[in-house]
Amino acid sequence: MKTYTPELDPAVLGRLRDYAARFAPDFPQSKPARWAGVYLQGLLLDGERTSIEPLSRRVTLPDGLTSTDPGQALQQFVNQSPWDEPAVLRRYRAERAKTFAHPDGIFLVDDVSLPKQGTHSVGVQRQYGGALGKKANCQVAVSAHYVSPLGHYPRDARLYLPDSWLGDKTRLDRAGVPKADRQSRTKPEIALALLDRVRAEGLPGRAVVADAGYGVSGDFRAGPERRGLTYIVGITADVVVFTERPRWVEPTRTGRGRPRTRPRLAADNPRPVAVGDPAERVRRREVTWREGTKGKLTDRFAWLRVWPGQDWSTGGCAGAGPIWLLIDEPADGPLKFAFSNLPADASCVRAVRLWKSRWAVEQGYQQLKEELGPDHFEGRSWRGFHHHVAMTLLAYGFLLPERHRLTAERERQKTTRPARAKKGAPSQP
């Protein structure tokens, strides 16, 4: 799916300068604010890579901004200049919310995996990258996206620091990782913090959607529940469930040993099974979730009530209520599974449409990664990484109205195009 990047003609450049100027109050001085516009221009221009050196050779400096070495100036802007990217992104989200905020908004969570060579880029190590689908030498950022009936856009991203980094003060110092960011935080914990940040800014929404990298975490699933939100999150095929309500035996005091504090599963109660087991036995039916460019998008699904079985041997899931299990049978791949806390009377169609809202993430990140280049950044510092990611989000934010502008212009041309004369009709005098 090809995304749209505009030709930077004088009219577009003028709109880009006006757009960049909206964020000037969030920069400590006027000069970094002007270089922000130059950096955005470089990200949007066609080119093989969007790392700083080739980027600097493509840009045109605005009147009044001069430099004998634009590459060095842009390096300084993104890697050393002490501007506050959270403040810039707050304004960006506020701008986008004016267009896309909706009570039925959906908060999507995903990984952004950025392949890297070497060991010096902040947070890099051999690790699983959800977007890559395998282990690789990469950086992984937790990203947050917003989808509503009015459109979608990326909201925020934060780098995940593996334990190998957190235990190496020398590497942390060299990468400039702030003291507050040196605490161990799982990706689900980072995701919930990003969710709280945007909701505190007033962005409305009703549901959280995430893939299996987050859905397998019981703590992550409990997060939306505590916040009064619906969730539908992927899980892996080895996650276990009870297909009928389990019976638990409350702990009793005995004369010897440490007393148990958790219930235990009744001896005659069936043990939980992997979600792939009921998937083999239940009937699946076709569900269409939306109209695509090549026709209806349809898979086969099953939708059944189950009880969580994780940590059952220690009573960790004792007392847990029923949840939904969605079984997704794509036409061209293996079965996929998701848990949801949708109400007991929720339909399979409703669940499928919510679950498939993740296509917006795939569409958005295709443009972010392939055309705006967060993975092309070659700096090594914490500040540089988050500055660059913030600028790619701003660039994406600029493209949204430009794409709508182009669509509107094409529609206008269709309606104003003179109708062709019918064959054989007499010509007008």
SELO-676365 format. One line per 5 residues: number of its first residue (from 1); their letters; for each residue x, y, z of N, C-alpha, C. Coordinates in steps of 0.05 Angstrom, whole numbers, always signed. Example, Ala and Ser with C-alpha at 12.3 -4.5 7.8 and 13.67 -1.06 7.14 Angstrom:
// SELO-676365
1> AS> +264/-114/+156/+246/-90/+156/+264/-66/+156  +257/-45/+142/+273/-21/+143/+258/+1/+157
// end
This chain:
// SELO-676365
1> MKTYT> +17/-24/+0/+0/+0/+0/+18/+25/+0  +16/+40/-21/+33/+64/-24/+20/+87/-9  +35/+101/+7/+25/+124/+21/+33/+149/+6  +23/+172/+14/+26/+197/-1/+45/+216/+12  +65/+224/-4/+84/+245/+5/+83/+267/-16
6> PELDP> +77/+291/-9/+73/+312/-29/+99/+322/-41  +96/+332/-66/+118/+347/-78/+121/+374/-62  +146/+380/-55/+150/+405/-39/+153/+429/-57  +130/+436/-70/+130/+460/-87/+129/+484/-68  +131/+509/-79/+131/+532/-61/+106/+534/-43
11> AVLGR> +83/+526/-53/+59/+528/-37/+60/+509/-13  +70/+484/-18/+72/+464/+3/+93/+473/+23  +116/+484/+13/+137/+494/+31/+127/+516/+49  +110/+533/+38/+98/+555/+54/+81/+544/+76  +64/+524/+69/+47/+512/+90/+64/+497/+111
16> LRDYA> +86/+485/+102/+104/+471/+121/+117/+491/+140  +125/+514/+130/+137/+534/+148/+116/+544/+168  +92/+548/+159/+71/+557/+177/+65/+535/+198  +65/+510/+190/+61/+487/+208/+83/+486/+229  +108/+488/+220/+130/+486/+239/+130/+510/+258
21> ARFAP> +120/+533/+249/+119/+557/+266/+100/+553/+290  +80/+535/+287/+62/+531/+310/+76/+519/+334  +99/+506/+330/+113/+493/+352/+136/+510/+363  +139/+534/+351/+161/+551/+360/+160/+557/+390  +137/+561/+403/+136/+566/+432/+148/+544/+449
26> DFPQS> +151/+519/+438/+161/+497/+453/+191/+493/+451  +204/+511/+436/+233/+511/+434/+245/+533/+451  +269/+529/+462/+280/+549/+481/+288/+575/+467  +294/+573/+441/+303/+597/+427/+291/+596/+399  +292/+619/+385/+280/+620/+358/+296/+604/+338
31> KPARW> +322/+602/+341/+338/+588/+321/+333/+558/+320  +332/+544/+343/+324/+515/+341/+296/+512/+329  +278/+530/+334/+251/+528/+323/+252/+530/+292  +270/+546/+282/+272/+549/+252/+286/+524/+241  +305/+513/+255/+318/+488/+245/+299/+465/+246
36> AGVYL> +279/+466/+264/+259/+445/+264/+244/+444/+238  +238/+467/+226/+225/+468/+200/+242/+457/+178  +269/+462/+180/+287/+451/+161/+289/+421/+163  +289/+411/+188/+291/+382/+192/+265/+368/+181  +242/+380/+186/+217/+369/+174/+218/+369/+144
41> QGLLL> +229/+390/+132/+231/+391/+103/+249/+368/+93  +271/+363/+107/+289/+341/+99/+276/+314/+101  +259/+310/+122/+245/+284/+124/+225/+280/+102  +213/+301/+92/+192/+299/+72/+203/+298/+43  +227/+306/+39/+238/+306/+12/+245/+277/+4
46> DGERT> +242/+271/-22/+250/+245/-32/+280/+241/-29  +287/+216/-23/+316/+210/-20/+318/+181/-10  +342/+170/-15/+346/+142/-7/+345/+138/+23  +356/+157/+38/+357/+153/+67/+350/+180/+80  +341/+179/+105/+335/+204/+119/+354/+208/+143
51> SIEPL> +378/+196/+142/+398/+203/+162/+408/+231/+156  +421/+243/+175/+425/+272/+174/+442/+281/+151  +464/+267/+145/+482/+277/+124/+468/+279/+97  +456/+258/+86/+442/+262/+61/+418/+281/+63  +405/+281/+86/+382/+299/+90/+391/+328/+87
56> SRRVT> +414/+334/+99/+423/+362/+98/+430/+372/+70  +436/+353/+52/+443/+361/+25/+418/+366/+8  +394/+359/+18/+370/+362/+2/+354/+387/+10  +359/+398/+33/+342/+419/+43/+349/+446/+31  +329/+464/+31/+333/+492/+24/+328/+509/+48
61> LPDGL> +348/+524/+57/+345/+541/+81/+327/+564/+76  +309/+571/+94/+291/+594/+91/+307/+620/+92  +295/+641/+83/+307/+668/+84/+314/+675/+113  +338/+685/+117/+347/+693/+144/+360/+672/+160  +361/+647/+150/+375/+625/+165/+398/+616/+147
66> TSTDP> +422/+621/+157/+446/+615/+141/+464/+596/+157  +479/+580/+142/+498/+561/+155/+518/+552/+134  +543/+552/+142/+564/+541/+124/+564/+511/+124  +552/+499/+144/+551/+469/+147/+523/+461/+157  +503/+459/+139/+476/+451/+148/+476/+424/+162
71> GQALQ> +493/+406/+153/+493/+379/+165/+501/+381/+195  +521/+397/+201/+529/+400/+229/+507/+415/+245  +494/+434/+233/+473/+449/+247/+450/+430/+253  +443/+413/+235/+421/+394/+240/+429/+373/+260  +455/+364/+260/+464/+346/+281/+461/+359/+308
76> QFVNQ> +469/+384/+310/+466/+399/+335/+437/+401/+344  +420/+407/+324/+391/+410/+330/+379/+384/+342  +385/+361/+330/+372/+337/+338/+386/+323/+361  +413/+325/+363/+428/+310/+383/+435/+325/+408  +441/+351/+406/+450/+366/+429/+432/+388/+439
81> SPWDE> +416/+400/+421/+399/+422/+429/+380/+413/+451  +378/+429/+473/+362/+419/+496/+332/+426/+494  +320/+422/+471/+291/+426/+469/+276/+402/+480  +252/+407/+489/+236/+388/+505/+216/+374/+487  +224/+350/+477/+206/+336/+458/+178/+329/+470
86> PAVLR> +175/+324/+497/+148/+319/+507/+130/+343/+503  +141/+368/+507/+125/+392/+502/+117/+395/+473  +135/+389/+455/+129/+390/+427/+108/+370/+419  +110/+346/+430/+90/+325/+424/+63/+331/+437  +63/+344/+460/+37/+352/+471/+22/+371/+452
91> RYRAE> +36/+390/+441/+24/+409/+422/+15/+394/+397  +32/+376/+387/+25/+359/+364/-1/+344/+368  -3/+331/+392/-27/+315/+398/-51/+333/+400  -48/+356/+412/-70/+375/+414/-80/+384/+386  -61/+389/+368/-68/+397/+341/-83/+375/+327
96> RAKTF> -74/+350/+329/-87/+328/+316/-114/+322/+328  -116/+325/+355/-141/+320/+368/-164/+338/+358  -157/+362/+349/-178/+380/+339/-192/+367/+315  -178/+350/+301/-190/+338/+277/-200/+310/+282  -187/+294/+299/-192/+266/+301/-205/+256/+327
101> AHPDG> -205/+273/+348/-216/+264/+374/-245/+256/+371  -252/+233/+383/-280/+223/+381/-285/+205/+405  -309/+205/+416/-315/+188/+439/-310/+159/+434  -312/+150/+409/-308/+122/+402/-279/+117/+394  -261/+134/+402/-233/+131/+395/-221/+105/+407
106> IFLVD> -201/+95/+394/-187/+70/+402/-158/+76/+406  -147/+67/+428/-119/+70/+434/-104/+44/+427  -86/+46/+407/-72/+22/+398/-43/+23/+408  -33/+0/+415/-5/-2/+426/+10/-22/+408  +35/-16/+402/+51/-34/+386/+80/-28/+390
111> DVSLP> +97/-46/+380/+126/-42/+380/+134/-29/+354  +155/-12/+355/+170/-4/+332/+198/-15/+335  +205/-33/+317/+231/-46/+318/+250/-34/+297  +273/-24/+306/+291/-10/+289/+317/-25/+287  +322/-40/+265/+347/-56/+263/+371/-38/+263
116> KQGTH> +392/-46/+278/+416/-30/+281/+441/-49/+279  +463/-37/+270/+489/-50/+271/+503/-42/+297  +520/-59/+307/+537/-51/+330/+522/-52/+356  +535/-40/+377/+525/-42/+404/+522/-15/+418  +527/+7/+404/+529/+33/+417/+503/+50/+416
121> SVGVQ> +485/+45/+396/+460/+60/+396/+444/+54/+421  +433/+75/+433/+420/+71/+459/+398/+50/+457  +398/+31/+476/+378/+10/+478/+381/-13/+459  +402/-13/+443/+405/-34/+423/+415/-60/+436  +405/-82/+428/+415/-108/+434/+401/-129/+417
126> RQYGG> +409/-153/+418/+395/-174/+404/+370/-180/+420  +346/-175/+409/+321/-178/+423/+299/-182/+404  +276/-191/+415/+253/-195/+397/+240/-169/+389  +236/-166/+363/+222/-142/+353/+196/-150/+341  +174/-141/+353/+148/-149/+343/+143/-143/+314
131> ALGKK> +153/-119/+305/+149/-112/+277/+166/-130/+258  +188/-140/+269/+206/-157/+253/+196/-186/+254  +182/-194/+276/+173/-221/+279/+195/-241/+286  +217/-231/+296/+239/-249/+303/+259/-233/+321  +279/-248/+331/+301/-234/+345/+321/-223/+326
136> ANCQV> +330/-199/+332/+350/-185/+315/+364/-165/+332  +387/-155/+322/+401/-133/+335/+385/-107/+329  +371/-96/+348/+353/-74/+343/+348/-58/+368  +336/-34/+363/+324/-19/+384/+294/-24/+383  +280/-24/+405/+251/-28/+406/+239/-4/+421
141> AVSAH> +220/+9/+408/+205/+31/+421/+176/+22/+424  +164/+29/+446/+136/+25/+450/+121/+48/+438  +103/+43/+420/+89/+64/+406/+59/+64/+412  +47/+87/+409/+18/+90/+415/+5/+104/+391  -17/+94/+383/-32/+104/+359/-61/+110/+368
146> YVSPL> -74/+128/+353/-101/+134/+359/-118/+130/+333  -140/+116/+336/-158/+110/+313/-186/+119/+322  -199/+134/+304/-227/+142/+309/-242/+141/+283  -268/+144/+284/-284/+145/+259/-275/+167/+241  -260/+187/+251/-252/+210/+236/-224/+207/+224
151> GHYPR> -209/+186/+231/-182/+182/+220/-164/+170/+242  -138/+170/+236/-119/+158/+255/-92/+172/+252  -76/+171/+274/-49/+183/+274/-33/+171/+297  -6/+170/+294/+11/+162/+316/+12/+183/+338  +12/+175/+363/+10/+194/+385/+37/+198/+399
156> DARLY> +52/+177/+404/+76/+179/+421/+92/+154/+417  +117/+155/+426/+134/+131/+426/+156/+135/+447  +164/+113/+460/+184/+114/+480/+202/+90/+478  +228/+94/+480/+247/+73/+477/+247/+54/+501  +248/+28/+495/+250/+8/+515/+280/+2/+521
161> LPDSW> +287/+3/+546/+315/-3/+554/+317/-31/+566  +331/-49/+553/+334/-76/+564/+351/-76/+589  +349/-98/+605/+364/-100/+630/+394/-98/+625  +404/-107/+602/+433/-106/+597/+443/-77/+596  +425/-59/+589/+432/-31/+589/+429/-19/+617
166> LGDKT> +407/-26/+630/+402/-14/+656/+423/-21/+677  +437/-43/+673/+458/-52/+691/+486/-42/+684  +488/-25/+664/+514/-15/+654/+514/+16/+656  +523/+27/+678/+523/+56/+682/+540/+70/+661  +562/+58/+653/+579/+71/+634/+565/+75/+607
171> RLDRA> +550/+55/+598/+535/+58/+573/+513/+78/+576  +499/+78/+599/+478/+97/+603/+488/+125/+603  +511/+130/+616/+523/+156/+617/+531/+165/+589  +543/+147/+574/+553/+154/+547/+529/+161/+529  +506/+147/+533/+483/+153/+516/+466/+176/+526
176> GVPKA> +473/+187/+550/+458/+209/+561/+430/+202/+570  +427/+178/+580/+400/+170/+590/+394/+185/+616  +373/+200/+618/+366/+215/+643/+363/+196/+666  +369/+206/+690/+366/+190/+714/+338/+178/+717  +318/+194/+711/+290/+185/+715/+283/+162/+696
181> DRQSR> +298/+158/+675/+292/+137/+656/+310/+113/+659  +324/+111/+681/+342/+88/+685/+330/+66/+702  +304/+69/+708/+291/+48/+723/+280/+26/+705  +279/+2/+715/+270/-20/+698/+240/-18/+694  +232/-17/+668/+203/-16/+662/+198/-35/+638
186> TKPEI> +178/-53/+641/+171/-70/+620/+157/-55/+598  +156/-67/+574/+141/-54/+553/+112/-50/+559  +98/-69/+572/+70/-63/+580/+68/-40/+600  +87/-37/+618/+87/-14/+636/+91/+12/+621  +109/+13/+602/+113/+37/+586/+87/+43/+570
191> ALALL> +75/+23/+559/+50/+27/+544/+28/+39/+561  +24/+30/+585/+4/+41/+602/+10/+69/+610  +36/+76/+614/+44/+103/+620/+37/+122/+596  +42/+112/+571/+35/+128/+548/+5/+132/+546  -10/+111/+553/-40/+113/+553/-49/+134/+573
196> DRVRA> -37/+134/+597/-45/+153/+618/-39/+182/+609  -16/+185/+596/-7/+211/+588/-28/+224/+569  -36/+210/+548/-54/+222/+529/-83/+225/+540  -91/+206/+557/-117/+209/+569/-118/+233/+588  -96/+238/+602/-95/+261/+620/-97/+287/+604
201> EGLPG> -90/+287/+579/-92/+310/+562/-120/+314/+551  -138/+296/+557/-166/+298/+550/-174/+284/+524  -156/+267/+513/-163/+253/+489/-183/+231/+495  -207/+231/+483/-228/+212/+489/-223/+185/+475  -233/+164/+487/-231/+137/+475/-245/+117/+492
206> RAVVA> -251/+94/+481/-266/+73/+495/-252/+46/+496  -231/+42/+480/-220/+16/+478/-189/+17/+474  -177/-5/+482/-148/-9/+478/-144/-35/+461  -127/-33/+441/-121/-56/+424/-91/-59/+423  -82/-84/+425/-53/-89/+425/-48/-117/+415
211> DAGYG> -23/-123/+407/-17/-149/+397/-8/-167/+420  +1/-191/+413/+7/-211/+433/+30/-204/+451  +48/-187/+442/+70/-179/+459/+61/-165/+484  +37/-154/+483/+26/-140/+507/+3/-157/+519  -13/-170/+502/-36/-184/+511/-30/-208/+529
216> VSGDF> -6/-220/+526/+0/-243/+544/+6/-234/+572  +9/-209/+577/+14/-198/+604/-13/-193/+618  -17/-209/+640/-41/-204/+656/-42/-176/+668  -18/-166/+676/-17/-139/+687/-26/-118/+666  -18/-123/+640/-26/-104/+620/-56/-105/+616
221> RAGPE> -67/-129/+615/-96/-131/+611/-112/-118/+634  -101/-120/+657/-114/-108/+680/-114/-78/+679  -94/-66/+664/-92/-37/+663/-116/-24/+651  -125/-31/+626/-149/-18/+615/-174/-24/+633  -175/-48/+644/-198/-55/+661/-200/-35/+685
226> RRGLT> -177/-30/+697/-178/-11/+720/-185/+17/+711  -180/+24/+686/-186/+50/+676/-213/+52/+663  -229/+31/+666/-256/+31/+655/-257/+29/+625  -237/+17/+613/-236/+15/+584/-240/-14/+575  -251/-17/+551/-252/-43/+538/-225/-49/+526
231> YIVGI> -218/-75/+525/-194/-82/+511/-199/-107/+493  -183/-109/+472/-181/-134/+457/-152/-135/+449  -138/-156/+459/-109/-158/+457/-101/-186/+448  -81/-187/+431/-71/-213/+421/-59/-229/+443  -59/-255/+440/-45/-274/+457/-33/-295/+440
236> TADVV> -14/-310/+451/-1/-332/+436/-16/-358/+440  -11/-377/+422/-26/-402/+421/-22/-419/+446  -1/-414/+462/+5/-431/+485/-8/-420/+511  -22/-398/+509/-36/-387/+533/-59/-407/+540  -62/-413/+566/-81/-433/+574/-107/-420/+585
241> VFTER> -129/-434/+581/-155/-425/+591/-172/-448/+600  -191/-442/+617/-212/-462/+624/-236/-457/+605  -247/-478/+594/-270/-475/+576/-296/-476/+592  -295/-484/+617/-318/-482/+635/-309/-469/+661  -328/-458/+676/-321/-445/+701/-306/-464/+720
246> PRWVE> -282/-457/+728/-266/-475/+745/-276/-474/+774  -272/-496/+789/-279/-497/+817/-254/-496/+834  -253/-478/+853/-230/-474/+870/-236/-482/+899  -215/-493/+912/-217/-500/+940/-203/-479/+957  -218/-467/+976/-206/-446/+992/-184/-458/+1010
251> PTRTG> -163/-443/+1017/-142/-453/+1034/-153/-459/+1062  -142/-480/+1074/-149/-487/+1102/-124/-490/+1118  -125/-484/+1143/-101/-486/+1160/-97/-516/+1168  -73/-524/+1165/-65/-551/+1174/-45/-549/+1196  -39/-572/+1209/-21/-571/+1232/+8/-567/+1225
256> RGRPR> +16/-572/+1201/+44/-570/+1194/+49/-552/+1170  +73/-542/+1169/+81/-526/+1146/+69/-498/+1145  +78/-483/+1125/+67/-456/+1122/+39/-457/+1111  +20/-442/+1122/-7/-444/+1112/-10/-432/+1084  -27/-444/+1068/-31/-434/+1041/-49/-408/+1043
261> TRPRL> -44/-390/+1025/-59/-366/+1024/-76/-364/+999  -72/-381/+980/-87/-380/+955/-104/-405/+952  -127/-402/+938/-142/-426/+932/-127/-445/+914  -135/-470/+912/-124/-489/+894/-146/-501/+877  -139/-510/+853/-159/-521/+836/-169/-548/+847
266> AADNP> -195/-552/+846/-207/-577/+856/-195/-600/+842  -190/-622/+857/-176/-645/+846/-190/-657/+821  -217/-656/+821/-232/-668/+799/-239/-648/+777  -229/-623/+779/-234/-603/+759/-215/-606/+735  -225/-606/+710/-206/-608/+688/-185/-586/+688
271> RPVAV> -161/-594/+680/-139/-574/+678/-144/-556/+654  -132/-532/+655/-136/-514/+632/-121/-525/+608  -130/-515/+584/-118/-524/+559/-108/-499/+544  -89/-503/+526/-79/-482/+509/-102/-473/+490  -102/-447/+483/-125/-437/+468/-127/-450/+441
276> GDPAE> -106/-462/+431/-107/-476/+406/-125/-501/+407  -130/-512/+431/-146/-536/+434/-175/-531/+428  -189/-512/+441/-216/-507/+433/-219/-497/+405  -198/-484/+395/-199/-474/+367/-203/-496/+347  -193/-520/+354/-196/-542/+335/-224/-554/+335
281> RVRRR> -240/-548/+356/-266/-561/+360/-289/-542/+354  -285/-516/+354/-308/-498/+351/-312/-491/+322  -336/-485/+316/-343/-477/+288/-336/-448/+284  -324/-442/+262/-318/-414/+255/-335/-405/+232  -342/-380/+232/-358/-369/+210/-346/-344/+199
286> EVTWR> -353/-338/+174/-342/-315/+160/-353/-289/+172  -335/-270/+175/-343/-243/+184/-328/-223/+167  -343/-204/+157/-331/-182/+141/-328/-158/+160  -304/-146/+161/-301/-124/+179/-299/-97/+165  -292/-96/+140/-294/-71/+126/-291/-76/+96
291> EGTKG> -296/-55/+80/-293/-56/+51/-265/-46/+44  -249/-62/+31/-223/-55/+23/-222/-44/-6  -199/-37/-16/-197/-26/-43/-203/-48/-64  -199/-73/-56/-204/-96/-74/-228/-112/-67  -246/-101/-50/-269/-116/-43/-271/-119/-13
296> KLTDR> -290/-136/-4/-295/-140/+24/-272/-155/+37  -264/-147/+62/-244/-160/+77/-257/-180/+96  -252/-205/+93/-266/-226/+107/-247/-248/+116  -251/-257/+141/-237/-280/+152/-258/-298/+166  -249/-320/+176/-267/-338/+192/-259/-335/+222
301> FAWLR> -280/-333/+239/-276/-327/+267/-294/-345/+284  -284/-350/+309/-301/-361/+330/-299/-342/+354  -319/-342/+371/-322/-322/+393/-335/-337/+416  -319/-343/+437/-329/-360/+458/-319/-350/+485  -334/-357/+506/-328/-349/+533/-309/-370/+545
306> VWPGQ> -288/-359/+559/-269/-377/+572/-261/-363/+599  -246/-378/+615/-236/-367/+640/-205/-368/+640  -192/-346/+647/-162/-346/+646/-151/-369/+662  -129/-381/+652/-117/-404/+666/-88/-399/+673  -77/-375/+667/-49/-370/+673/-44/-372/+703
311> DWSTG> -22/-384/+710/-14/-388/+739/-34/-404/+755  -49/-422/+741/-70/-437/+755/-59/-455/+777  -34/-465/+773/-23/-485/+792/-17/-472/+819  -14/-446/+820/-9/-432/+845/-34/-415/+854  -56/-419/+839/-80/-404/+846/-80/-376/+837
316> GCAGA> -62/-369/+819/-60/-341/+811/-84/-331/+796  -100/-348/+783/-123/-339/+769/-149/-346/+783  -147/-355/+808/-171/-363/+823/-190/-339/+826  -215/-343/+820/-235/-322/+823/-238/-304/+799  -221/-308/+779/-223/-291/+754/-249/-297/+740
321> GPIWL> -262/-276/+731/-287/-279/+717/-282/-288/+688  -304/-294/+674/-301/-302/+646/-293/-278/+628  -279/-284/+607/-272/-265/+586/-277/-277/+559  -275/-262/+539/-279/-272/+512/-253/-281/+499  -255/-302/+484/-232/-312/+467/-241/-309/+438
326> LIDEP> -226/-293/+423/-231/-290/+394/-211/-308/+380  -221/-325/+362/-204/-342/+345/-206/-332/+317  -184/-324/+305/-183/-312/+279/-168/-331/+260  -183/-340/+239/-171/-357/+219/-167/-342/+193  -144/-330/+189/-139/-315/+164/-138/-334/+140
331> ADGPL> -144/-323/+117/-144/-340/+93/-116/-349/+85  -95/-334/+94/-68/-340/+85/-48/-343/+108  -56/-353/+131/-38/-355/+153/-48/-372/+175  -32/-376/+197/-40/-392/+219/-62/-378/+236  -75/-393/+253/-95/-382/+271/-82/-361/+289
336> KFAFS> -99/-340/+295/-91/-320/+314/-111/-319/+337  -103/-309/+360/-120/-310/+383/-119/-283/+398  -142/-276/+410/-143/-251/+426/-162/-255/+449  -155/-241/+472/-173/-239/+495/-187/-212/+494  -211/-212/+505/-226/-186/+507/-244/-186/+531
341> NLPAD> -247/-162/+543/-266/-159/+565/-292/-145/+556  -298/-148/+530/-324/-137/+520/-347/-150/+536  -369/-136/+538/-392/-146/+554/-400/-174/+545  -414/-188/+562/-422/-216/+557/-441/-218/+533  -455/-196/+526/-474/-197/+504/-461/-186/+478
346> ASCVR> -435/-181/+478/-422/-169/+455/-422/-189/+432  -426/-179/+408/-427/-197/+384/-399/-201/+373  -396/-223/+358/-370/-229/+345/-363/-207/+325  -383/-197/+311/-378/-176/+291/-365/-151/+304  -376/-144/+327/-366/-120/+342/-337/-125/+350
351> AVRLW> -331/-149/+360/-304/-156/+368/-285/-155/+344  -293/-167/+322/-276/-169/+299/-269/-141/+288  -288/-124/+287/-283/-96/+277/-264/-81/+295  -267/-86/+321/-249/-73/+340/-220/-85/+337  -219/-111/+335/-193/-125/+332/-179/-117/+306
356> KSRWA> -193/-114/+285/-181/-108/+259/-175/-78/+256  -182/-62/+276/-174/-34/+274/-144/-31/+274  -129/-52/+280/-100/-51/+279/-89/-46/+251  -105/-49/+230/-95/-43/+204/-85/-14/+202  -97/+4/+217/-89/+32/+217/-60/+35/+226
361> VEQGY> -53/+19/+246/-25/+20/+256/-6/+11/+233  -13/-11/+220/+4/-21/+199/+7/+0/+177  -15/+13/+170/-14/+34/+149/+3/+58/+158  -2/+67/+183/+13/+90/+192/+43/+85/+195  +50/+61/+205/+78/+56/+209/+93/+49/+183
366> QQLKE> +78/+41/+163/+91/+37/+137/+101/+64/+128  +85/+85/+130/+94/+111/+122/+116/+122/+140  +112/+119/+166/+132/+128/+184/+160/+116/+178  +160/+89/+175/+186/+75/+173/+197/+77/+144  +180/+74/+124/+191/+73/+97/+196/+101/+85
371> ELGPD> +180/+120/+93/+182/+146/+80/+193/+168/+98  +188/+166/+124/+198/+187/+142/+222/+178/+158  +227/+152/+160/+253/+142/+168/+261/+143/+197  +245/+135/+217/+255/+134/+244/+278/+114/+247  +278/+93/+229/+299/+73/+231/+325/+81/+217
376> HFEGR> +325/+104/+203/+349/+113/+189/+366/+131/+207  +356/+138/+230/+372/+156/+247/+397/+141/+257  +419/+154/+255/+445/+142/+261/+458/+152/+287  +444/+170/+302/+454/+179/+327/+453/+157/+348  +467/+161/+371/+469/+140/+391/+456/+148/+418
381> SWRGF> +449/+173/+421/+441/+183/+447/+411/+181/+451  +403/+181/+477/+375/+180/+485/+361/+205/+474  +373/+228/+478/+361/+253/+469/+358/+253/+439  +379/+246/+424/+377/+246/+395/+355/+227/+385  +353/+203/+397/+333/+184/+388/+305/+196/+391
386> HHHVA> +299/+207/+415/+272/+217/+420/+266/+243/+405  +287/+259/+400/+283/+283/+384/+276/+275/+355  +291/+256/+344/+285/+247/+317/+258/+235/+314  +250/+218/+333/+223/+205/+332/+202/+227/+334  +206/+247/+351/+186/+268/+353/+183/+283/+327
391> MTLLA> +205/+287/+313/+203/+302/+287/+189/+284/+266  +193/+258/+267/+179/+241/+247/+149/+242/+252  +141/+243/+278/+112/+245/+283/+101/+272/+274  +117/+293/+278/+108/+319/+267/+105/+319/+237  +124/+306/+224/+123/+304/+195/+98/+289/+186
396> YGFLL> +92/+267/+200/+68/+252/+194/+43/+270/+198  +43/+285/+220/+21/+303/+225/+17/+324/+203  +39/+332/+190/+36/+351/+168/+24/+337/+144  +31/+312/+140/+21/+298/+116/-9/+293/+117  -20/+290/+141/-49/+284/+142/-67/+305/+128
401> PERHR> -64/+331/+135/-81/+350/+120/-73/+353/+91  -47/+348/+85/-39/+350/+57/-52/+328/+41  -55/+304/+52/-68/+282/+38/-98/+289/+34  -110/+300/+54/-139/+308/+51/-141/+330/+31  -122/+348/+30/-123/+370/+11/-122/+359/-18
406> LTAER> -104/+339/-22/-101/+327/-48/-126/+313/-57  -138/+298/-38/-163/+283/-44/-185/+303/-51  -188/+324/-36/-208/+344/-41/-204/+357/-69  -179/+362/-76/-173/+375/-102/-181/+356/-125  -175/+330/-121/-182/+311/-142/-212/+309/-145
411> ERQKT> -227/+309/-123/-256/+308/-124/-267/+333/-138  -255/+356/-132/-264/+381/-144/-260/+381/-174  -237/+370/-182/-231/+368/-211/-251/+350/-225  -259/+328/-211/-279/+310/-223/-305/+324/-228  -314/+340/-209/-340/+353/-211/-340/+377/-230
416> TRPAR> -317/+388/-235/-316/+412/-253/-307/+404/-281  -298/+379/-285/-289/+371/-312/-313/+371/-331  -310/+384/-355/-332/+385/-374/-339/+357/-384  -365/+352/-386/-374/+326/-396/-367/+322/-425  -359/+297/-432/-352/+292/-460/-378/+291/-477
421> AKKGA> -375/+302/-501/-398/+302/-520/-404/+273/-528  -429/+266/-530/-436/+239/-539/-430/+235/-568  -421/+210/-575/-414/+204/-602/-438/+208/-620  -433/+223/-642/-455/+228/-661/-471/+253/-655  -466/+265/-632/-482/+289/-625/-472/+312/-641
426> PSQP> -490/+330/-649/-482/+353/-665/-464/+372/-649  -445/+383/-662/-427/+402/-649/-442/+428/-644  -432/+443/-624/-445/+469/-618/-434/+490/-637  -451/+508/-646/-442/+529/-664/-423/+548/-651
// end
